[in-house]
Amino acid sequence: MTLPPMMRLAALVLVAALSACAARGPVPPTLPATSWADRLAALDQIGDWGLQGRLALKGAGESASGSVAWWQRSDGFDLRLHGAFGRGAMRLTENTAGARLERADQPPVEASSAAILLADALPETPLPLASLRYWVLGRPAPGAVDAQQLDADNRLVMLRQNGWEIRYLEYQPVPPWVLPSKLQARQGEVELRLAIKRWTPGEHAP
């Protein structure tokens, strides 16, 4: 049966519309990126955390690398370094009672703060632990920020603070957060690189 011209035209328009829909498929809604303020608020909810990975530190007179395990609590931390870094093994702990440094084949040393012990252990390649506990989460430490850059998802790409420049190279999903997996921090001739293989938010030190 031959369709009238107007009906043929309507049928062609309908077929074309259906074909176009089939080619495109469903279009997901465009969601706004999480704001910087919302991201900081979410990071505030992490509380205690742990990480495992590899740390490389390069100073004016030496460079070394090794595995790192770090557990951070509200009242202190437990930082363990193994391998070439720390000349074999090093464990640095701090809590409300003070700080303690343990190194392979050496008697433990104690002081009122981890900063004092770390300055004696690594005089040429200092670790900015007080700030690094915030930087590793992808956020500034408390205090003034000299400069920062965010990506399209409002995550830190670059941060300048306390004389250091931190570059965030990669992030990884740690539901419900997205946390750094590779970062680089530099101050003068001192360079620190951290590759995080595993995050455990809420994890307590053993």
N, C-alpha and C positions, 0 to 999 in steps of 0.2 A: 504494500500500500504506500502510495506517495503522499508525504506530509505536505501541507501547505507551506509556502515560503516562510511565513512568520513563525510557524511551529518548528521548522528546520533550524531557523536562526536561534530560537530559544534553546533548542536541544544542544546546538554547538556551543553556546555560551555556558550551559550547565556542565558539559563534558570538560571544557577548558578549565572551568573553576575547580572541578573535582580533581583534575590532573595536577593543577598547581598546588592544591592542598596536599595531595599525596606526595609530591616532590619535596615540599618543605617539611612535612612532618610537624609534630607538636613543637611549639616554641616556648621554652621555659620562661617564666617571668624574670625580669631583670631586678636583682636585689641590690640595694645599696651596700657598699663595703662598710664593714664595722668601723665606726669612728675611732679616732685615737683615744678619746676619753673612755669609750666603752671598752677598748682593748686593755687599757690600764686598769680599769675596774675589774675586768675578768682576771687579769694577772694577780690582782690583790687577793683573789679567792684561792690561789694555789696553796698557800700555807707552807707546810714543810715539803721538801722535795729532795730527790736524789737524781744523780746523773752518772753515766759511765761513758767513757770514750778515750780519746787520746789527746794529749797536751804536748805542744812543742813550744819551747821557749828559747829565744835567741837574744843574747846580750852582747855587750861590747867585746868581752873576752872569751865567751863560750856559747855553745848551743847544745841543747839536749832535748830528748823527747821520751815519752813513755805513756803508759796507760794511767788513767785517772778515774777514781771513784770518789764522789763528793756527795755527802748528805748534809743538807742545810735545815736547821730547825730555828725556831724563833729565839731560842736561848743559846745557840751556838752552832758549831759545825764539826764535821769529821771529814778530813781530806786525806786521801791515800794516793800516793804516787808510786808506781812500780816501773822497773826497767832502767834504761839509761838515765832517765831523769831522777834526780835525788841520789845518784851513785848507788843504785840498787833498789832501795825501797825507802820511803819516807811517809810518816803519818803525822799529821798536824791536827790537833783537836783544840777546841776552845769552848768553854761554857761559863756560867756565872762564877765558877770558882777560880778560873784562870785558864792558861793555855799550856799545852804539853807537846813537845816535838820528839818523835822517836825515829831514829835512823839506823840502818843496818850496821851492826858491829860497833855501835856507839851507845853509851848510856843515855837515857832520856834526859831531856832538859825542860825545865819549867820556867814560866814567866807570867807576868800579869796579863799579857795579851799576845795573840798570835802574831801581830805585826812585829813585835820585838824579836820573836824567835825566827820569823821568816827573813827579817833583815840580816840576821847573823848567818843564817843558813845559805842564803842566796844574795850576797851583797851586790853582785854585778848584774843580776837579772831579777829585779823585784817583781813580785806578783801583787797586784792591787786588789787583794781579796775583799776588802771592805766594800769596794765598788763593784767588783766582778760578780758578786752574788746577785746583784740586780741586772748587770749587763747580760749575763748568760740567759736571762729570761726574755731578753729583747726589750728592755725598758731602761730608762736612765736611773742612776742612783739618786738618792735624795740630795738636794742642793741645786746650784745653778747649772744650767746646760749652755755650753758655748754655741753649739750648732747641732742640728739633726735633720735628717732627710727621711721621708717615708715613701713607701711604694704605693701602688694603686690600691692595695688592700689595707693601707694605713699601718703597715709594719715597718719597723726601723730598718733602714738600709745603711745609714751612717749616723754615728753619734760622736760628738766631741765633748768631753767632760773630764774635769780634774787633770788636765794635761795629756789625756789619752785620746786617740782616735780609734773608734771601733767600727769595723765593717762587717755587716751581716751578709754572708754569702749564700746561705741556704736556710730554709725553714722546713719543719716536719710536723705533720699532724700528731697531736697528743690529746685526743678528744677529752673534753670539749675545747681544748686550746690548740693553738698553733705556735710552736716554740722553735727557737733557733737550733739548727743542727751543725752549722759551720759558721765560725766567726773569727775575726782577726783583730787584735788590739795592738796599737803601736804608740810608743812614747820615745822619741829620739831614736837611739840605736837599739832599744829594747822592743822586741816583737813577740807577741804571744798568739799562737794559733790553737784553737780548740775545735775538735770534731766530736760531736756528741752522738753516740750510737743509740743510747737508751735513756729516756726520761722516765722517772717514776714519781709523779706528783703525789704528795702525801706520804712519801716513804720516810721512815725513821732510820737513823743509823743503828746498826746492830750493837 
